[in-house]
Amino acid sequence: MAKFSYASYLFLVLLVFSTVEAKRELESDGSKRCGITLDPNGCNLSTCKEQCFKEYNGNGECSSNNTGKFKCVCFYNCSPVGPN
């Protein structure tokens, strides 16, 4: 059986995290913004923007992933903004 080095384990962990769909929350001015990866395998900007707008009423962006390729990420309001 082959021995695994620390680099092998690190690569495996990075691979797992890069393939899991990520959801993030950002706060600014009291409103919450969420981000979700729509396509981790590639990004066409116009398709990404359209899909994000239709599904989440948000803004789709192409973002670089750990492998040097791009992924489609959608940022949207995940909670209503309270009264000012």
CNS distance restraints for C-alpha pairs under 8 A (distance, minus, plus):
assign (resid   4 and name CA) (resid   8 and name CA) 5.84 0.50 0.50
assign (resid   4 and name CA) (resid   9 and name CA) 6.97 0.50 0.50
assign (resid   5 and name CA) (resid   9 and name CA) 6.61 0.50 0.50
assign (resid   6 and name CA) (resid  10 and name CA) 6.11 0.50 0.50
assign (resid   7 and name CA) (resid  11 and name CA) 6.05 0.50 0.50
assign (resid   8 and name CA) (resid  12 and name CA) 6.20 0.50 0.50
assign (resid   9 and name CA) (resid  13 and name CA) 6.20 0.50 0.50
assign (resid  10 and name CA) (resid  14 and name CA) 6.16 0.50 0.50
assign (resid  11 and name CA) (resid  15 and name CA) 6.05 0.50 0.50
assign (resid  12 and name CA) (resid  16 and name CA) 6.28 0.50 0.50
assign (resid  13 and name CA) (resid  17 and name CA) 6.26 0.50 0.50
assign (resid  14 and name CA) (resid  18 and name CA) 5.98 0.50 0.50
assign (resid  15 and name CA) (resid  19 and name CA) 6.38 0.50 0.50
assign (resid  16 and name CA) (resid  20 and name CA) 6.40 0.50 0.50
assign (resid  18 and name CA) (resid  40 and name CA) 7.98 0.50 0.50
assign (resid  18 and name CA) (resid  65 and name CA) 7.40 0.50 0.50
assign (resid  18 and name CA) (resid  66 and name CA) 6.92 0.50 0.50
assign (resid  19 and name CA) (resid  40 and name CA) 6.88 0.50 0.50
assign (resid  21 and name CA) (resid  36 and name CA) 7.05 0.50 0.50
assign (resid  21 and name CA) (resid  37 and name CA) 5.70 0.50 0.50
assign (resid  21 and name CA) (resid  38 and name CA) 7.87 0.50 0.50
assign (resid  21 and name CA) (resid  40 and name CA) 7.54 0.50 0.50
assign (resid  22 and name CA) (resid  35 and name CA) 7.66 0.50 0.50
assign (resid  22 and name CA) (resid  36 and name CA) 5.70 0.50 0.50
assign (resid  22 and name CA) (resid  37 and name CA) 5.86 0.50 0.50
assign (resid  23 and name CA) (resid  34 and name CA) 6.73 0.50 0.50
assign (resid  23 and name CA) (resid  35 and name CA) 5.29 0.50 0.50
assign (resid  23 and name CA) (resid  36 and name CA) 4.55 0.50 0.50
assign (resid  23 and name CA) (resid  37 and name CA) 7.02 0.50 0.50
assign (resid  24 and name CA) (resid  34 and name CA) 5.25 0.50 0.50
assign (resid  24 and name CA) (resid  35 and name CA) 4.88 0.50 0.50
assign (resid  24 and name CA) (resid  36 and name CA) 6.66 0.50 0.50
assign (resid  25 and name CA) (resid  32 and name CA) 6.48 0.50 0.50
assign (resid  25 and name CA) (resid  33 and name CA) 5.48 0.50 0.50
assign (resid  25 and name CA) (resid  34 and name CA) 4.28 0.50 0.50
assign (resid  25 and name CA) (resid  35 and name CA) 6.38 0.50 0.50
assign (resid  25 and name CA) (resid  78 and name CA) 7.99 0.50 0.50
assign (resid  26 and name CA) (resid  32 and name CA) 5.68 0.50 0.50
assign (resid  26 and name CA) (resid  33 and name CA) 4.83 0.50 0.50
assign (resid  26 and name CA) (resid  34 and name CA) 6.02 0.50 0.50
assign (resid  26 and name CA) (resid  35 and name CA) 8.00 0.50 0.50
assign (resid  27 and name CA) (resid  31 and name CA) 5.79 0.50 0.50
assign (resid  27 and name CA) (resid  32 and name CA) 4.66 0.50 0.50
assign (resid  27 and name CA) (resid  33 and name CA) 6.04 0.50 0.50
assign (resid  28 and name CA) (resid  32 and name CA) 6.73 0.50 0.50
assign (resid  28 and name CA) (resid  33 and name CA) 7.83 0.50 0.50
assign (resid  30 and name CA) (resid  81 and name CA) 7.04 0.50 0.50
assign (resid  30 and name CA) (resid  82 and name CA) 7.83 0.50 0.50
assign (resid  31 and name CA) (resid  77 and name CA) 7.49 0.50 0.50
assign (resid  31 and name CA) (resid  79 and name CA) 6.90 0.50 0.50
assign (resid  31 and name CA) (resid  80 and name CA) 6.98 0.50 0.50
assign (resid  31 and name CA) (resid  81 and name CA) 5.18 0.50 0.50
assign (resid  31 and name CA) (resid  82 and name CA) 7.71 0.50 0.50
assign (resid  32 and name CA) (resid  77 and name CA) 5.98 0.50 0.50
assign (resid  32 and name CA) (resid  78 and name CA) 5.84 0.50 0.50
assign (resid  32 and name CA) (resid  79 and name CA) 5.74 0.50 0.50
assign (resid  32 and name CA) (resid  80 and name CA) 7.78 0.50 0.50
assign (resid  32 and name CA) (resid  81 and name CA) 7.75 0.50 0.50
assign (resid  33 and name CA) (resid  75 and name CA) 6.51 0.50 0.50
assign (resid  33 and name CA) (resid  76 and name CA) 5.46 0.50 0.50
assign (resid  33 and name CA) (resid  77 and name CA) 4.58 0.50 0.50
assign (resid  33 and name CA) (resid  78 and name CA) 5.55 0.50 0.50
assign (resid  33 and name CA) (resid  79 and name CA) 7.52 0.50 0.50
assign (resid  34 and name CA) (resid  75 and name CA) 5.49 0.50 0.50
assign (resid  34 and name CA) (resid  76 and name CA) 5.38 0.50 0.50
assign (resid  34 and name CA) (resid  77 and name CA) 6.09 0.50 0.50
assign (resid  34 and name CA) (resid  78 and name CA) 5.50 0.50 0.50
assign (resid  35 and name CA) (resid  73 and name CA) 6.54 0.50 0.50
assign (resid  35 and name CA) (resid  74 and name CA) 5.35 0.50 0.50
assign (resid  35 and name CA) (resid  75 and name CA) 4.30 0.50 0.50
assign (resid  35 and name CA) (resid  76 and name CA) 6.44 0.50 0.50
assign (resid  36 and name CA) (resid  73 and name CA) 5.62 0.50 0.50
assign (resid  36 and name CA) (resid  74 and name CA) 5.30 0.50 0.50
assign (resid  36 and name CA) (resid  75 and name CA) 6.69 0.50 0.50
assign (resid  37 and name CA) (resid  71 and name CA) 7.14 0.50 0.50
assign (resid  37 and name CA) (resid  72 and name CA) 5.86 0.50 0.50
assign (resid  37 and name CA) (resid  73 and name CA) 4.37 0.50 0.50
assign (resid  37 and name CA) (resid  74 and name CA) 6.25 0.50 0.50
assign (resid  38 and name CA) (resid  48 and name CA) 7.79 0.50 0.50
assign (resid  38 and name CA) (resid  52 and name CA) 7.86 0.50 0.50
assign (resid  38 and name CA) (resid  71 and name CA) 7.70 0.50 0.50
assign (resid  38 and name CA) (resid  72 and name CA) 5.44 0.50 0.50
assign (resid  38 and name CA) (resid  73 and name CA) 5.71 0.50 0.50
assign (resid  38 and name CA) (resid  74 and name CA) 6.68 0.50 0.50
assign (resid  39 and name CA) (resid  43 and name CA) 6.92 0.50 0.50
assign (resid  39 and name CA) (resid  71 and name CA) 5.62 0.50 0.50
assign (resid  39 and name CA) (resid  72 and name CA) 5.02 0.50 0.50
assign (resid  39 and name CA) (resid  73 and name CA) 7.27 0.50 0.50
assign (resid  40 and name CA) (resid  65 and name CA) 7.98 0.50 0.50
assign (resid  40 and name CA) (resid  70 and name CA) 7.47 0.50 0.50
assign (resid  40 and name CA) (resid  71 and name CA) 4.60 0.50 0.50
assign (resid  40 and name CA) (resid  72 and name CA) 6.43 0.50 0.50
assign (resid  41 and name CA) (resid  69 and name CA) 7.71 0.50 0.50
assign (resid  41 and name CA) (resid  70 and name CA) 7.15 0.50 0.50
assign (resid  41 and name CA) (resid  71 and name CA) 5.86 0.50 0.50
assign (resid  42 and name CA) (resid  69 and name CA) 6.77 0.50 0.50
assign (resid  42 and name CA) (resid  70 and name CA) 5.17 0.50 0.50
assign (resid  42 and name CA) (resid  71 and name CA) 4.77 0.50 0.50
assign (resid  42 and name CA) (resid  72 and name CA) 6.69 0.50 0.50
assign (resid  43 and name CA) (resid  47 and name CA) 7.84 0.50 0.50
assign (resid  43 and name CA) (resid  48 and name CA) 6.58 0.50 0.50
assign (resid  43 and name CA) (resid  62 and name CA) 5.76 0.50 0.50
assign (resid  43 and name CA) (resid  70 and name CA) 5.61 0.50 0.50
assign (resid  43 and name CA) (resid  71 and name CA) 5.01 0.50 0.50
assign (resid  43 and name CA) (resid  72 and name CA) 5.01 0.50 0.50
assign (resid  44 and name CA) (resid  48 and name CA) 5.90 0.50 0.50
assign (resid  44 and name CA) (resid  62 and name CA) 7.46 0.50 0.50
assign (resid  44 and name CA) (resid  72 and name CA) 7.60 0.50 0.50
assign (resid  45 and name CA) (resid  49 and name CA) 6.07 0.50 0.50
assign (resid  45 and name CA) (resid  60 and name CA) 7.48 0.50 0.50
assign (resid  45 and name CA) (resid  61 and name CA) 6.54 0.50 0.50
assign (resid  45 and name CA) (resid  62 and name CA) 6.14 0.50 0.50
assign (resid  45 and name CA) (resid  72 and name CA) 7.68 0.50 0.50
assign (resid  46 and name CA) (resid  50 and name CA) 6.15 0.50 0.50
assign (resid  47 and name CA) (resid  51 and name CA) 6.03 0.50 0.50
assign (resid  48 and name CA) (resid  52 and name CA) 6.08 0.50 0.50
assign (resid  48 and name CA) (resid  60 and name CA) 5.24 0.50 0.50
assign (resid  48 and name CA) (resid  61 and name CA) 6.62 0.50 0.50
assign (resid  48 and name CA) (resid  62 and name CA) 7.46 0.50 0.50
assign (resid  48 and name CA) (resid  72 and name CA) 5.73 0.50 0.50
assign (resid  48 and name CA) (resid  73 and name CA) 7.58 0.50 0.50
assign (resid  48 and name CA) (resid  74 and name CA) 7.74 0.50 0.50
assign (resid  49 and name CA) (resid  53 and name CA) 6.09 0.50 0.50
assign (resid  49 and name CA) (resid  59 and name CA) 5.91 0.50 0.50
assign (resid  49 and name CA) (resid  60 and name CA) 4.09 0.50 0.50
assign (resid  49 and name CA) (resid  61 and name CA) 6.59 0.50 0.50
assign (resid  49 and name CA) (resid  74 and name CA) 7.77 0.50 0.50
assign (resid  50 and name CA) (resid  54 and name CA) 6.13 0.50 0.50
assign (resid  50 and name CA) (resid  60 and name CA) 7.41 0.50 0.50
assign (resid  51 and name CA) (resid  55 and name CA) 5.99 0.50 0.50
assign (resid  51 and name CA) (resid  60 and name CA) 7.56 0.50 0.50
assign (resid  52 and name CA) (resid  56 and name CA) 5.49 0.50 0.50
assign (resid  52 and name CA) (resid  57 and name CA) 6.39 0.50 0.50
assign (resid  52 and name CA) (resid  58 and name CA) 5.47 0.50 0.50
assign (resid  52 and name CA) (resid  59 and name CA) 5.99 0.50 0.50
assign (resid  52 and name CA) (resid  60 and name CA) 5.22 0.50 0.50
assign (resid  52 and name CA) (resid  74 and name CA) 5.46 0.50 0.50
assign (resid  52 and name CA) (resid  75 and name CA) 7.82 0.50 0.50
assign (resid  53 and name CA) (resid  57 and name CA) 4.09 0.50 0.50
assign (resid  53 and name CA) (resid  58 and name CA) 4.78 0.50 0.50
assign (resid  53 and name CA) (resid  59 and name CA) 6.17 0.50 0.50
assign (resid  53 and name CA) (resid  60 and name CA) 7.24 0.50 0.50
assign (resid  54 and name CA) (resid  58 and name CA) 7.96 0.50 0.50
assign (resid  56 and name CA) (resid  74 and name CA) 7.85 0.50 0.50
assign (resid  56 and name CA) (resid  76 and name CA) 6.23 0.50 0.50
assign (resid  57 and name CA) (resid  76 and name CA) 6.58 0.50 0.50
assign (resid  58 and name CA) (resid  74 and name CA) 6.36 0.50 0.50
assign (resid  58 and name CA) (resid  75 and name CA) 5.50 0.50 0.50
assign (resid  58 and name CA) (resid  76 and name CA) 4.25 0.50 0.50
assign (resid  58 and name CA) (resid  77 and name CA) 7.15 0.50 0.50
assign (resid  59 and name CA) (resid  74 and name CA) 5.65 0.50 0.50
assign (resid  59 and name CA) (resid  75 and name CA) 5.32 0.50 0.50
assign (resid  59 and name CA) (resid  76 and name CA) 6.46 0.50 0.50
assign (resid  60 and name CA) (resid  72 and name CA) 6.66 0.50 0.50
assign (resid  60 and name CA) (resid  73 and name CA) 5.64 0.50 0.50
assign (resid  60 and name CA) (resid  74 and name CA) 4.31 0.50 0.50
assign (resid  60 and name CA) (resid  75 and name CA) 6.34 0.50 0.50
assign (resid  61 and name CA) (resid  72 and name CA) 5.82 0.50 0.50
assign (resid  61 and name CA) (resid  73 and name CA) 5.34 0.50 0.50
assign (resid  61 and name CA) (resid  74 and name CA) 6.32 0.50 0.50
assign (resid  61 and name CA) (resid  75 and name CA) 7.97 0.50 0.50
assign (resid  62 and name CA) (resid  70 and name CA) 5.96 0.50 0.50
assign (resid  62 and name CA) (resid  71 and name CA) 5.55 0.50 0.50
assign (resid  62 and name CA) (resid  72 and name CA) 4.83 0.50 0.50
assign (resid  62 and name CA) (resid  73 and name CA) 6.20 0.50 0.50
assign (resid  63 and name CA) (resid  70 and name CA) 5.31 0.50 0.50
assign (resid  63 and name CA) (resid  71 and name CA) 5.36 0.50 0.50
assign (resid  63 and name CA) (resid  72 and name CA) 6.40 0.50 0.50
assign (resid  63 and name CA) (resid  73 and name CA) 6.64 0.50 0.50
assign (resid  64 and name CA) (resid  68 and name CA) 6.05 0.50 0.50
assign (resid  64 and name CA) (resid  69 and name CA) 5.72 0.50 0.50
assign (resid  64 and name CA) (resid  70 and name CA) 4.39 0.50 0.50
assign (resid  64 and name CA) (resid  71 and name CA) 6.26 0.50 0.50
assign (resid  65 and name CA) (resid  69 and name CA) 5.71 0.50 0.50
assign (resid  65 and name CA) (resid  70 and name CA) 5.67 0.50 0.50
assign (resid  65 and name CA) (resid  71 and name CA) 6.41 0.50 0.50
